[in-house]
Amino acid sequence: VWSKTFGDAQEQSASQLAVAKSGQVGAIGTFTGSMTAGNAITNAAPEPIDFILAVDGNGTGLWAKSIDTVAGGLLAIASNPAQDAFAVCGYTMGAATDLVSGATASSDGLEDIVVAKLNATTGAILWSRQIGGAGKQLCTAVAMDAAGNVYASGTYNGTLDLGPGAFSPTPPATALAIWVAKLAGATGTGTAAKSWGTALKQQVKALALDGAGKLAIAGSLKGVVPFGSFTLTTAGSGAGVDGGSTVSNTDAFAVKLDTGLNPIWAHNWGDTANQDVRSAAFDSVGDLIVAGSLIGTFNLGNGATLTAATGVDSYSNPQADAYWMKLRGDSGVALCGQRYGDAYTQQTDLMVLSRAASGPQADAITLGGHFDGILDFGLASGPLIAGVPGTSSSNHVATFLFHLAP
Protein backbone atom coordinates (compact mmCIF):
# COMPACT_ATOMS: atom_id res chain seq x y z
CA VAL A 1 0.00 0.00 0.00
CA TRP A 2 2.88 2.29 0.83
CA SER A 3 6.54 1.99 1.78
CA LYS A 4 8.74 4.63 3.43
CA THR A 5 12.37 4.94 4.43
CA PHE A 6 13.77 7.27 7.08
CA GLY A 7 17.49 7.99 7.32
CA ASP A 8 20.70 8.95 5.58
CA ALA A 9 23.98 7.21 4.76
CA GLN A 10 24.55 6.36 8.42
CA GLU A 11 22.85 3.50 10.28
CA GLN A 12 19.17 3.50 11.26
CA SER A 13 17.31 0.44 12.53
CA ALA A 14 13.69 0.06 13.65
CA SER A 15 12.91 -2.69 16.15
CA GLN A 16 9.18 -2.50 16.99
CA LEU A 17 5.94 -0.97 15.70
CA ALA A 18 2.50 -0.14 17.10
CA VAL A 19 -0.70 1.24 15.54
CA ALA A 20 -2.93 3.77 17.31
CA LYS A 21 -6.66 4.53 17.02
CA SER A 22 -6.46 6.94 14.07
CA GLY A 23 -4.01 4.80 12.12
CA GLN A 24 -0.80 6.41 13.32
CA VAL A 25 2.10 3.98 13.14
CA GLY A 26 4.68 4.42 15.88
CA ALA A 27 8.18 2.97 15.73
CA ILE A 28 11.16 2.68 18.05
CA GLY A 29 14.75 1.83 17.17
CA THR A 30 18.28 3.19 17.12
CA PHE A 31 20.11 5.54 14.76
CA THR A 32 23.18 7.52 13.90
CA GLY A 33 23.21 10.37 11.40
CA SER A 34 19.92 12.08 10.54
CA MET A 35 16.29 11.04 10.11
CA THR A 36 13.24 13.05 9.09
CA ALA A 37 9.65 12.09 9.94
CA GLY A 38 7.66 15.28 10.23
CA ASN A 39 10.74 16.92 11.76
CA ALA A 40 14.44 16.13 11.56
CA ILE A 41 16.45 14.48 14.32
CA THR A 42 20.24 14.11 14.35
CA ASN A 43 22.78 12.02 16.23
CA ALA A 44 26.27 13.20 15.35
CA ALA A 45 27.97 10.78 17.75
CA PRO A 46 29.46 7.52 16.38
CA GLU A 47 27.42 5.40 18.80
CA PRO A 48 23.68 4.90 18.10
CA ILE A 49 20.98 6.31 20.34
CA ASP A 50 17.24 5.57 20.41
CA PHE A 51 14.44 7.18 18.45
CA ILE A 52 10.65 7.27 18.57
CA LEU A 53 8.76 8.35 15.45
CA ALA A 54 5.25 8.26 14.03
CA VAL A 55 3.65 8.40 10.59
CA ASP A 56 -0.02 8.73 9.71
CA GLY A 57 -2.12 6.09 7.97
CA ASN A 58 -0.72 7.17 4.60
CA GLY A 59 2.90 6.91 5.72
CA THR A 60 3.42 10.67 6.01
CA GLY A 61 5.80 11.58 8.82
CA LEU A 62 4.15 13.17 11.85
CA TRP A 63 6.99 13.58 14.35
CA ALA A 64 10.28 12.14 15.51
CA LYS A 65 12.22 12.24 18.79
CA SER A 66 15.82 11.34 19.55
CA ILE A 67 16.18 9.68 22.96
CA ASP A 68 19.57 9.17 24.56
CA THR A 69 18.99 6.35 27.04
CA VAL A 70 22.60 6.61 28.21
CA ALA A 71 23.87 3.18 27.09
CA GLY A 72 20.40 1.72 27.63
CA GLY A 73 17.62 1.15 25.12
CA LEU A 74 13.92 1.39 24.33
CA LEU A 75 12.70 -2.21 24.10
CA ALA A 76 8.92 -2.04 23.56
CA ILE A 77 6.13 0.13 22.12
CA ALA A 78 2.36 -0.42 22.31
CA SER A 79 -0.98 1.25 21.67
CA ASN A 80 -4.69 0.35 21.70
CA PRO A 81 -7.38 0.64 18.99
CA ALA A 82 -9.31 2.96 21.35
CA GLN A 83 -6.40 5.32 22.07
CA ASP A 84 -4.45 7.90 20.06
CA ALA A 85 -1.40 7.31 22.22
CA PHE A 86 1.75 5.20 22.38
CA ALA A 87 3.47 3.70 25.41
CA VAL A 88 7.19 2.92 25.31
CA CYS A 89 9.52 1.34 27.82
CA GLY A 90 13.08 0.12 28.26
CA TYR A 91 16.01 0.94 30.49
CA THR A 92 18.75 3.49 31.06
CA MET A 93 22.22 3.38 32.59
CA GLY A 94 22.11 7.04 33.61
CA ALA A 95 19.60 9.89 33.68
CA ALA A 96 17.30 9.60 30.64
CA THR A 97 16.42 13.28 30.59
CA ASP A 98 15.49 13.24 26.87
CA LEU A 99 12.46 11.15 27.84
CA VAL A 100 12.00 11.91 31.56
CA SER A 101 12.50 15.59 32.35
CA GLY A 102 14.52 16.07 35.51
CA ALA A 103 15.35 12.37 35.83
CA THR A 104 18.08 11.25 38.19
CA ALA A 105 19.97 7.98 37.97
CA SER A 106 20.33 5.41 40.71
CA SER A 107 23.58 5.83 42.60
CA ASP A 108 24.80 2.30 41.76
CA GLY A 109 25.09 3.09 38.03
CA LEU A 110 23.10 0.00 37.04
CA GLU A 111 19.99 -0.28 34.87
CA ASP A 112 16.85 1.77 35.72
CA ILE A 113 13.40 1.33 34.15
CA VAL A 114 12.12 4.02 31.79
CA VAL A 115 8.47 4.13 30.71
CA ALA A 116 6.47 6.88 29.00
CA LYS A 117 3.17 7.64 27.29
CA LEU A 118 3.06 9.92 24.23
CA ASN A 119 0.37 11.59 22.12
CA ALA A 120 0.32 9.62 18.86
CA THR A 121 -0.43 12.64 16.65
CA THR A 122 1.92 15.25 18.13
CA GLY A 123 4.55 13.21 19.97
CA ALA A 124 3.97 15.22 23.14
CA ILE A 125 5.09 13.30 26.22
CA LEU A 126 1.96 12.90 28.35
CA TRP A 127 3.92 11.45 31.26
CA SER A 128 7.20 9.64 31.80
CA ARG A 129 9.00 7.89 34.64
CA GLN A 130 12.48 6.65 35.48
CA ILE A 131 12.28 3.99 38.17
CA GLY A 132 15.25 2.39 39.87
CA GLY A 133 16.89 1.29 43.07
CA ALA A 134 19.79 -0.82 44.22
CA GLY A 135 20.45 -3.44 41.53
CA LYS A 136 19.19 -3.87 37.97
CA GLN A 137 15.69 -2.93 36.82
CA LEU A 138 14.58 -3.29 33.17
CA CYS A 139 11.26 -3.00 31.30
CA THR A 140 11.02 -5.38 28.34
CA ALA A 141 7.31 -5.42 27.41
CA VAL A 142 4.43 -2.95 27.44
CA ALA A 143 0.69 -2.91 26.64
CA MET A 144 -2.19 -0.44 26.78
CA ASP A 145 -5.88 -1.02 27.55
CA ALA A 146 -8.91 0.69 26.00
CA ALA A 147 -9.02 3.24 28.84
CA GLY A 148 -5.40 4.23 28.22
CA ASN A 149 -3.89 2.53 31.27
CA VAL A 150 -0.38 1.20 30.65
CA TYR A 151 0.79 -2.27 31.65
CA ALA A 152 4.52 -2.86 31.82
CA SER A 153 6.69 -5.83 32.71
CA GLY A 154 10.31 -6.84 32.86
CA THR A 155 12.98 -8.17 35.18
CA TYR A 156 14.91 -6.90 38.19
CA ASN A 157 17.15 -7.70 41.09
CA GLY A 158 17.82 -5.69 44.23
CA THR A 159 15.11 -3.27 45.31
CA LEU A 160 12.15 -2.11 43.24
CA ASP A 161 9.07 -0.05 44.13
CA LEU A 162 6.68 0.72 41.26
CA GLY A 163 4.24 2.64 43.48
CA PRO A 164 2.25 0.22 45.65
CA GLY A 165 5.34 -0.64 47.77
CA ALA A 166 8.72 -2.32 47.49
CA PHE A 167 8.80 -5.99 46.47
CA SER A 168 9.90 -8.56 49.01
CA PRO A 169 11.99 -10.71 49.20
CA THR A 170 14.82 -9.02 47.33
CA PRO A 171 16.31 -11.04 44.43
CA PRO A 172 20.11 -11.37 44.64
CA ALA A 173 22.48 -9.94 42.03
CA THR A 174 22.81 -13.40 40.44
CA ALA A 175 19.08 -13.49 39.59
CA LEU A 176 16.56 -11.59 37.48
CA ALA A 177 13.02 -11.84 38.85
CA ILE A 178 9.82 -10.96 36.95
CA TRP A 179 7.80 -7.84 37.69
CA VAL A 180 4.54 -6.53 36.22
CA ALA A 181 2.70 -3.29 36.94
CA LYS A 182 -0.42 -1.35 35.98
CA LEU A 183 0.19 2.39 35.53
CA ALA A 184 -2.65 4.92 35.54
CA GLY A 185 -3.34 6.20 32.04
CA ALA A 186 -3.49 9.87 33.05
CA THR A 187 -0.47 10.08 35.34
CA GLY A 188 1.67 6.93 35.09
CA THR A 189 1.22 6.30 38.81
CA GLY A 190 1.58 2.64 39.72
CA THR A 191 -1.79 1.30 40.88
CA ALA A 192 -0.92 -2.42 41.10
CA ALA A 193 2.33 -4.40 40.93
CA LYS A 194 3.45 -7.99 41.43
CA SER A 195 6.73 -9.91 41.25
CA TRP A 196 7.73 -13.58 41.02
CA GLY A 197 10.95 -15.56 41.22
CA THR A 198 14.01 -14.83 43.34
CA ALA A 199 16.47 -17.30 41.79
CA LEU A 200 18.11 -17.56 38.37
CA LYS A 201 17.41 -15.26 35.42
CA GLN A 202 13.96 -15.02 33.85
CA GLN A 203 12.89 -13.03 30.77
CA VAL A 204 9.56 -11.40 29.91
CA LYS A 205 9.26 -10.80 26.17
CA ALA A 206 5.51 -10.32 25.57
CA LEU A 207 2.36 -8.89 27.13
CA ALA A 208 -1.22 -9.31 25.89
CA LEU A 209 -4.57 -7.97 27.15
CA ASP A 210 -7.90 -9.71 26.57
CA GLY A 211 -11.23 -7.97 26.11
CA ALA A 212 -11.97 -8.15 29.86
CA GLY A 213 -8.75 -6.40 30.89
CA LYS A 214 -6.92 -9.55 31.95
CA LEU A 215 -3.23 -9.67 31.20
CA ALA A 216 -0.93 -12.43 29.95
CA ILE A 217 2.84 -12.33 30.39
CA ALA A 218 5.15 -14.65 28.46
CA GLY A 219 8.81 -15.27 27.74
CA SER A 220 11.49 -17.70 28.88
CA LEU A 221 11.85 -19.33 32.29
CA LYS A 222 14.71 -21.02 34.10
CA GLY A 223 14.60 -23.18 37.23
CA VAL A 224 11.64 -23.18 39.64
CA VAL A 225 9.32 -20.14 39.79
CA PRO A 226 6.12 -20.00 41.89
CA PHE A 227 3.24 -17.91 40.50
CA GLY A 228 0.79 -17.80 43.38
CA SER A 229 -0.62 -21.32 43.77
CA PHE A 230 1.11 -22.45 40.53
CA THR A 231 4.74 -23.54 40.43
CA LEU A 232 6.56 -23.79 37.10
CA THR A 233 9.65 -25.99 36.89
CA THR A 234 11.77 -26.08 33.77
CA ALA A 235 12.87 -29.41 32.35
CA GLY A 236 16.13 -30.63 33.83
CA SER A 237 15.90 -28.42 36.92
CA GLY A 238 16.14 -31.34 39.32
CA ALA A 239 16.50 -30.52 42.99
CA GLY A 240 19.50 -28.24 42.69
CA VAL A 241 20.20 -25.63 45.33
CA ASP A 242 18.43 -22.27 45.25
CA GLY A 243 15.35 -23.55 43.45
CA GLY A 244 17.02 -25.70 40.81
CA SER A 245 19.98 -23.44 40.12
CA THR A 246 21.88 -26.20 38.32
CA VAL A 247 19.64 -25.90 35.26
CA SER A 248 21.06 -24.14 32.18
CA ASN A 249 18.18 -24.42 29.69
CA THR A 250 15.09 -22.22 29.35
CA ASP A 251 11.45 -23.19 28.83
CA ALA A 252 8.78 -21.11 27.14
CA PHE A 253 6.14 -19.91 29.60
CA ALA A 254 2.87 -17.99 29.76
CA VAL A 255 0.88 -16.77 32.78
CA LYS A 256 -2.59 -15.21 32.75
CA LEU A 257 -3.40 -12.64 35.44
CA ASP A 258 -6.69 -11.23 36.68
CA THR A 259 -7.37 -7.50 36.88
CA GLY A 260 -5.54 -7.39 40.22
CA LEU A 261 -2.49 -9.05 38.59
CA ASN A 262 -3.04 -12.32 40.46
CA PRO A 263 -2.27 -15.53 38.52
CA ILE A 264 -5.29 -17.36 37.03
CA TRP A 265 -3.12 -20.04 35.39
CA ALA A 266 0.53 -20.62 34.56
CA HIS A 267 2.18 -23.06 32.15
CA ASN A 268 5.61 -23.78 30.73
CA TRP A 269 6.70 -25.94 27.79
CA GLY A 270 10.02 -27.42 26.80
CA ASP A 271 12.72 -30.03 27.28
CA THR A 272 16.41 -29.71 28.14
CA ALA A 273 17.01 -27.53 25.05
CA ASN A 274 16.05 -23.82 24.86
CA GLN A 275 12.55 -22.54 24.05
CA ASP A 276 10.89 -19.14 24.44
CA VAL A 277 7.84 -17.00 23.70
CA ARG A 278 8.55 -13.77 21.81
CA SER A 279 5.02 -12.57 21.05
CA ALA A 280 1.52 -13.13 22.44
CA ALA A 281 -2.03 -11.99 21.60
CA PHE A 282 -5.60 -12.78 22.66
CA ASP A 283 -8.27 -13.50 20.06
CA SER A 284 -11.88 -12.32 20.14
CA VAL A 285 -13.08 -15.26 22.27
CA GLY A 286 -10.29 -14.84 24.83
CA ASP A 287 -7.93 -17.62 23.77
CA LEU A 288 -4.20 -16.82 23.82
CA ILE A 289 -1.85 -17.37 20.90
CA VAL A 290 1.90 -17.41 21.60
CA ALA A 291 4.80 -17.62 19.16
CA GLY A 292 8.57 -17.77 19.35
CA SER A 293 11.54 -20.06 18.81
CA LEU A 294 11.80 -23.78 19.50
CA ILE A 295 14.79 -26.07 19.93
CA GLY A 296 14.04 -29.64 20.94
CA THR A 297 10.45 -30.66 21.73
CA PHE A 298 7.28 -29.13 23.19
CA ASN A 299 4.74 -31.48 24.73
CA LEU A 300 1.46 -29.64 24.21
CA GLY A 301 -0.23 -31.82 26.83
CA ASN A 302 -3.06 -32.84 24.51
CA GLY A 303 -1.30 -35.83 22.99
CA ALA A 304 0.53 -33.68 20.44
CA THR A 305 4.15 -32.54 20.34
CA LEU A 306 6.14 -30.00 18.36
CA THR A 307 9.69 -31.11 17.55
CA ALA A 308 12.23 -28.87 15.85
CA ALA A 309 14.27 -30.11 12.92
CA THR A 310 17.75 -31.21 14.01
CA GLY A 311 20.53 -28.89 12.93
CA VAL A 312 23.62 -27.11 14.26
CA ASP A 313 25.70 -24.16 13.15
CA SER A 314 29.45 -24.15 12.51
CA TYR A 315 30.05 -23.91 16.27
CA SER A 316 27.80 -26.94 16.97
CA ASN A 317 25.05 -24.73 18.45
CA PRO A 318 21.56 -26.22 17.88
CA GLN A 319 19.31 -24.27 15.50
CA ALA A 320 15.76 -23.13 16.24
CA ASP A 321 12.43 -23.48 14.41
CA ALA A 322 9.60 -20.94 14.33
CA TYR A 323 6.37 -22.00 16.08
CA TRP A 324 2.98 -20.89 17.39
CA MET A 325 0.54 -22.37 19.91
CA LYS A 326 -3.08 -21.60 20.77
CA LEU A 327 -4.02 -21.82 24.47
CA ARG A 328 -7.46 -21.89 26.10
CA GLY A 329 -8.12 -18.53 27.71
CA ASP A 330 -9.72 -19.99 30.84
CA SER A 331 -7.09 -22.62 31.61
CA GLY A 332 -4.01 -22.16 29.43
CA VAL A 333 -4.36 -25.71 28.09
CA ALA A 334 -2.82 -26.01 24.62
CA LEU A 335 -5.44 -26.49 21.88
CA CYS A 336 -3.16 -26.71 18.85
CA GLY A 337 0.17 -25.56 17.49
CA GLN A 338 2.57 -25.80 14.60
CA ARG A 339 6.29 -25.40 13.95
CA TYR A 340 8.10 -24.52 10.74
CA GLY A 341 11.72 -24.97 9.73
CA ASP A 342 14.61 -27.10 8.54
CA ALA A 343 18.11 -27.73 9.91
CA TYR A 344 18.93 -24.02 9.67
CA THR A 345 17.58 -21.17 11.86
CA GLN A 346 13.96 -20.01 11.78
CA GLN A 347 12.47 -17.71 14.41
CA THR A 348 9.16 -15.93 14.97
CA ASP A 349 9.85 -12.40 16.22
CA LEU A 350 6.41 -10.78 16.12
CA MET A 351 2.71 -11.53 15.76
CA VAL A 352 -0.34 -9.43 14.94
CA LEU A 353 -3.86 -10.76 15.58
CA SER A 354 -6.85 -8.87 14.15
CA ARG A 355 -9.43 -9.65 16.84
CA ALA A 356 -11.35 -6.40 16.18
CA ALA A 357 -11.74 -7.09 12.45
CA SER A 358 -14.86 -8.45 10.81
CA GLY A 359 -15.45 -10.91 7.99
CA PRO A 360 -12.68 -13.24 6.83
CA GLN A 361 -9.99 -11.17 8.59
CA ALA A 362 -11.53 -11.60 12.05
CA ASP A 363 -8.96 -13.25 14.33
CA ALA A 364 -6.54 -13.73 11.42
CA ILE A 365 -2.91 -14.06 12.53
CA THR A 366 0.19 -12.63 10.88
CA LEU A 367 3.57 -13.96 11.99
CA GLY A 368 6.85 -12.23 11.18
CA GLY A 369 10.42 -13.27 11.75
CA HIS A 370 13.71 -14.22 10.14
CA PHE A 371 15.25 -17.38 8.76
CA ASP A 372 17.99 -18.95 6.74
CA GLY A 373 17.75 -22.15 4.73
CA ILE A 374 14.27 -23.20 3.58
CA LEU A 375 11.01 -22.31 5.33
CA ASP A 376 8.01 -24.37 4.18
CA PHE A 377 4.54 -23.32 5.37
CA GLY A 378 2.84 -25.95 3.21
CA LEU A 379 1.48 -23.40 0.72
CA ALA A 380 0.81 -24.23 -2.90
CA SER A 381 3.19 -21.43 -3.90
CA GLY A 382 6.06 -23.45 -2.45
CA PRO A 383 8.60 -22.79 0.30
CA LEU A 384 10.53 -19.61 1.07
CA ILE A 385 14.25 -19.89 0.36
CA ALA A 386 16.81 -17.62 2.03
CA GLY A 387 19.84 -19.49 0.73
CA VAL A 388 20.42 -22.78 -1.03
CA PRO A 389 21.69 -25.46 1.39
CA GLY A 390 25.16 -26.70 0.52
CA THR A 391 26.12 -23.53 -1.35
CA SER A 392 27.78 -20.26 -0.34
CA SER A 393 24.33 -18.67 0.06
CA SER A 394 23.17 -21.13 2.75
CA ASN A 395 23.88 -18.65 5.56
CA HIS A 396 21.88 -15.81 4.01
CA VAL A 397 19.23 -14.44 6.38
CA ALA A 398 15.82 -13.31 5.10
CA THR A 399 12.68 -11.99 6.78
CA PHE A 400 9.24 -13.58 6.43
CA LEU A 401 5.55 -12.78 6.87
CA PHE A 402 3.02 -15.60 7.18
CA HIS A 403 -0.75 -15.00 7.31
CA LEU A 404 -3.04 -17.62 8.89
CA ALA A 405 -6.80 -17.87 8.79
CA PRO A 406 -8.40 -18.13 12.26
Secondary structure, DSSP 8 states (H G I E B T S, - for coil): --------SS-EEEEEEEE-TTS-EEEEEEESEEEESSSEEEE-SSS-EEEEEEE-TTS-EEEEEEE--SS-EEEEEEEETTEEEEEEEEEESS--TTTSTT----TT---EEEEEEEETTT--EEEEEEE--SS-EEEEEEEE-TT--EEEEEEE-S--B-SS-B-SS---TT-BEEEEEEE-TTT--EEEEEEE--SSB-EEEEEEE-TTS-EEEEEEE-SEEEETTEEEE-TT-TT-HHHHTT----EEEEEEE-TTS-EEEEEEE--SS-EEEEEEEE-TTS-EEEEEEESSEEE-SSS-EEE----B-TT--B--EEEEEEE-TTT--EEEEEEE--SS-EEEEEEEE-TT--GGGTT-EEEEEEESSEE----TT--EESS-TTSTTTT--EEEEEEE--
